[in-house]
Amino acid sequence: MSTSTPLAPATTAVPLAPVVRQRRRRRPTPGRIALLAVLSVGLAGTLLPFVWMILGAFKTNAEIMRRPITWWPQAPTLDNFRAWFFEFDMTRYFLNSVFLAVVSVATTLLFCSMVGWALAKLEFPGKKVLITVVLGTMFVPGIVTLIPQFVLVANLNMVGTYWGMILPGMVGAFGVFLMRQFMLEIPDSLLDAARIDGAGEFRIFARIVMPLCRAPLATLAIFTFMGSWNGFLWPLIVSQRDSLYTLPVALALYTSPTGDKGAEFGLQMAGSVLIIVPVLAVFIAMQKHFVQGIAMTGIK
């Protein structure tokens, strides 16, 4: 005979009423349908050249010129990519582009953040005039300053050097404006507390301000990387020798109708695909910070 006491009946759990979330379904209105149609056409118009470029990179020049056109490659080939890697010095051009982009990004982030910090949080005579001058340069077309910049670089004996291609882009008005706008939102009380604790201005900038500026720094890094990576006119003028060519310069010179290969459209499209891959990789890796930086600095 068992001596164990009977277990008390378990309390019946009160079933929770299922929470039904009803979504409000918007009825498609004629205006909404028209808006979606317009956006779809715009999206297709944006993506179509990229799709054509990627597919064309796997076609022969004869197939690209064939009429009627064929979207999908009839005889896919890697000859265009093979030509870039084995007939041209693709590795050197790629390394040149990477070096210029990395140095440009590093110097731009450093100097633009320092200038933005001074214009946002430091007080000195002539500050408002300096802000007006810096912002005013944003409205000056870049082609206007091309010749003065080249004369300056030539006087410094930097034509035909990496630094001649990097120097004019180390500080830009847009980068200063972007960093200043974000730094204006940093509370003065936080900086005053650091000063009371004995921190100097450089320590406040390096240990407090810069860690708070990750989002605008990422945004500025992407813009600077894209500008340097896709830059054509300034590297073409200043490089002046094959060993300093970047990818866009090599693509234009070797695949133009008057270039070494003549009008090789398949070669052009393969080179374009190789050029945009690093930009897309950087954007995808930093997309979260890029969107956050755009939203926080009010640049839309």
Salt bridges, closest charged atoms under 4 A:
ASP79 OD1 - ARG82 NH1 2.42
GLU87 OE1 - LYS261 NZ 2.69
ASP89 OD2 - ARG92 NE 3.45
GLU123 OE2 - LYS127 NZ 3.46
ASP188 OD1 - LYS121 NZ 2.76
ASP192 OD1 - ARG195 NH1 3.08
GLU201 OE2 - ARG195 NE 2.68
